[in-house]
Amino acid sequence: MDRKPQIDFAVIGGSGLYKFDGLENIQVIELDTPFGSPSSPITVGNLGNVSVGFLARHGYGHTLTPSEVNYRANIYALKALGARKVVSISASGSLREDFAPGDLVIPNQLFDFTKSRINSFFGEKFVAHIGVADPFCPEFSDDLFSALENITSALHRGGSAITIEGPRFSTKAESQIYRRWGLDLIGMTTSPEAFLAKEAELCYGVIYHVTDYDVWHQTEDPVSVEQIFQIINKNTSLVQEGIKNLAANYNSEQNCECPTALQHAFTTAKSSISHETLEKLSLLVEKYNLTQ
């Protein structure tokens, strides 16, 4: 795979965010990966002195359901272009009163409740058990918060998000149970994206648009597609302004555990890993000298 041009960080746009305004010197890069094609071509351009890659998670025109997204190809392609950090933009429902529709949230925890998605790059007789106690990079999440805090007061730092399979919305019983579990936000795409980014040793953080109160709230209308896109359309300019602030103050250093996340994850003996598997995963593991 051609790894040029090199980007500093990447933006994965979710529902309602299919392009990114303000990029200069734009190139549209079509990549293939050992895991198939990404959801969309990657738009690469400059925000000031920083090179940014933008990928539409659901494809141009929103043609992919949350379960149809090729998360492995998306993360692999961004890694191949040189990204060290990834900003995920996602719509979410709120499971608590004070995370109101229209708010933005930078969460710090994740509960995976998906059922049918491939959630690791590893397998095929190559086993790795990666630690994900902190699924979102704390330092990079702080940077995202700082980039947004002077743009809107409707911003929160922290919270636990659950990823459900979708594409349907929750039943009232499900929504109430998620609240009893102490969860704060609900969405359909952060898992396995966050875990794959960790395996790729990328700093990964999420900006959630709160679009609704799911279906638990007694005085608010149940979630609908129309409601979601009304909120997203209002907030898209805020998020794009925040990304521009992030670029203007971009710190390329990874002063965190993310760039060595795989260091102690491998359990398979080198002699048992096939050449084909090592070749497939070379982008992720080549620095660990696993060749036989």
Solvent accessible surface area in square Angstrom, and as a share of the most:
residue,aa,sasa,rsa
1,M,99,0.44
2,D,96,0.50
3,R,96,0.35
4,K,130,0.55
5,P,33,0.21
6,Q,85,0.38
7,I,7,0.03
8,D,50,0.26
9,F,0,0.00
10,A,0,0.00
11,V,0,0.00
12,I,0,0.00
13,G,0,0.00
14,G,2,0.02
15,S,23,0.15
16,G,19,0.18
17,L,5,0.02
18,Y,61,0.23
19,K,144,0.61
20,F,14,0.06
21,D,77,0.40
22,G,45,0.43
23,L,15,0.08
24,E,110,0.49
25,N,114,0.58
26,I,92,0.47
27,Q,90,0.40
28,V,89,0.51
29,I,27,0.14
30,E,140,0.63
31,L,22,0.11
32,D,93,0.48
33,T,12,0.07
34,P,62,0.39
35,F,19,0.08
36,G,29,0.28
37,S,71,0.46
38,P,17,0.11
39,S,20,0.13
40,S,7,0.04
41,P,35,0.22
42,I,1,0.00
43,T,23,0.14
44,V,5,0.03
45,G,2,0.02
46,N,45,0.23
47,L,14,0.07
48,G,66,0.63
49,N,160,0.82
50,V,16,0.09
51,S,21,0.13
52,V,1,0.01
53,G,0,0.00
54,F,4,0.02
55,L,0,0.00
56,A,0,0.00
57,R,1,0.00
58,H,7,0.03
59,G,3,0.03
60,Y,105,0.40
61,G,64,0.61
62,H,67,0.30
63,T,100,0.58
64,L,46,0.23
65,T,48,0.28
66,P,13,0.08
67,S,44,0.28
68,E,102,0.46
69,V,8,0.05
70,N,49,0.25
71,Y,9,0.03
72,R,51,0.19
73,A,0,0.00
74,N,0,0.00
75,I,0,0.00
76,Y,12,0.05
77,A,0,0.00
78,L,0,0.00
79,K,45,0.19
80,A,2,0.01
81,L,0,0.00
82,G,25,0.24
83,A,4,0.03
84,R,117,0.43
85,K,7,0.03
86,V,0,0.00
87,V,0,0.00
88,S,0,0.00
89,I,2,0.01
90,S,3,0.02
91,A,25,0.19
92,S,4,0.02
93,G,6,0.06
94,S,0,0.00
95,L,3,0.01
96,R,80,0.29
97,E,106,0.48
98,D,80,0.41
99,F,5,0.02
100,A,36,0.28
101,P,42,0.27
102,G,21,0.21
103,D,16,0.08
104,L,1,0.00
105,V,0,0.00
106,I,0,0.00
107,P,0,0.00
108,N,71,0.37
109,Q,64,0.28
110,L,22,0.11
111,F,83,0.35
112,D,53,0.27
113,F,70,0.29
114,T,29,0.17
115,K,157,0.66
116,S,86,0.56
117,R,30,0.11
118,I,108,0.55
119,N,82,0.42
120,S,27,0.17
121,F,7,0.03
122,F,24,0.10
123,G,31,0.30
124,E,118,0.53
125,K,173,0.73
126,F,0,0.00
127,V,65,0.37
128,A,16,0.13
129,H,129,0.57
130,I,32,0.16
131,G,60,0.57
132,V,51,0.29
133,A,88,0.68
134,D,74,0.38
135,P,4,0.02
136,F,4,0.02
137,C,2,0.01
138,P,61,0.38
139,E,82,0.37
140,F,3,0.01
141,S,1,0.01
142,D,72,0.37
143,D,52,0.27
144,L,2,0.01
145,F,53,0.22
146,S,63,0.41
147,A,9,0.07
148,L,1,0.00
149,E,83,0.37
150,N,141,0.72
151,I,45,0.23
152,T,22,0.13
153,S,119,0.77
154,A,35,0.27
155,L,20,0.10
156,H,48,0.21
157,R,85,0.31
158,G,13,0.13
159,G,13,0.12
160,S,27,0.17
161,A,0,0.00
162,I,0,0.00
163,T,0,0.00
164,I,16,0.08
165,E,28,0.12
166,G,16,0.15
167,P,86,0.54
168,R,140,0.51
169,F,68,0.28
170,S,11,0.07
171,T,68,0.40
172,K,138,0.58
173,A,69,0.53
174,E,46,0.21
175,S,0,0.00
176,Q,55,0.24
177,I,69,0.35
178,Y,8,0.03
179,R,84,0.31
180,R,189,0.69
181,W,124,0.43
182,G,51,0.49
183,L,16,0.08
184,D,22,0.11
185,L,0,0.00
186,I,9,0.05
187,G,8,0.08
188,M,33,0.15
189,T,10,0.06
190,T,1,0.01
191,S,0,0.00
192,P,2,0.01
193,E,0,0.00
194,A,1,0.00
195,F,33,0.14
196,L,0,0.00
197,A,0,0.00
198,K,23,0.10
199,E,7,0.03
200,A,1,0.01
201,E,9,0.04
202,L,3,0.01
203,C,1,0.01
204,Y,3,0.01
205,G,0,0.00
206,V,0,0.00
207,I,1,0.01
208,Y,1,0.00
209,H,3,0.01
210,V,0,0.00
211,T,1,0.00
212,D,3,0.02
213,Y,16,0.06
214,D,7,0.04
215,V,20,0.12
216,W,19,0.07
217,H,29,0.13
218,Q,159,0.71
219,T,115,0.67
220,E,82,0.37
221,D,112,0.58
222,P,79,0.50
223,V,16,0.09
224,S,46,0.30
225,V,91,0.52
226,E,124,0.56
227,Q,42,0.19
228,I,20,0.10
229,F,60,0.25
230,Q,99,0.44
231,I,25,0.13
232,I,0,0.00
233,N,104,0.53
234,K,149,0.63
235,N,7,0.04
236,T,25,0.15
237,S,77,0.50
238,L,50,0.25
239,V,0,0.00
240,Q,17,0.08
241,E,80,0.36
242,G,2,0.02
243,I,1,0.00
244,K,71,0.30
245,N,46,0.24
246,L,9,0.04
247,A,5,0.04
248,A,84,0.65
249,N,121,0.62
250,Y,38,0.15
251,N,72,0.37
252,S,50,0.32
253,E,98,0.44
254,Q,36,0.16
255,N,110,0.56
256,C,30,0.18
257,E,148,0.66
258,C,5,0.03
259,P,32,0.20
260,T,68,0.40
261,A,23,0.18
262,L,0,0.00
263,Q,95,0.42
264,H,168,0.75
265,A,3,0.03
266,F,42,0.18
267,T,89,0.52
268,T,29,0.17
269,A,60,0.47
270,K,92,0.39
271,S,94,0.61
272,S,67,0.43
273,I,1,0.01
274,S,49,0.32
275,H,132,0.59
276,E,123,0.55
277,T,9,0.05
278,L,19,0.09
279,E,110,0.50
280,K,52,0.22
281,L,3,0.01
282,S,30,0.20
283,L,18,0.09
284,L,6,0.03
285,V,4,0.02
286,E,101,0.45
287,K,120,0.51
288,Y,45,0.17
289,N,102,0.53
290,L,17,0.09
291,T,99,0.57
292,Q,138,0.61
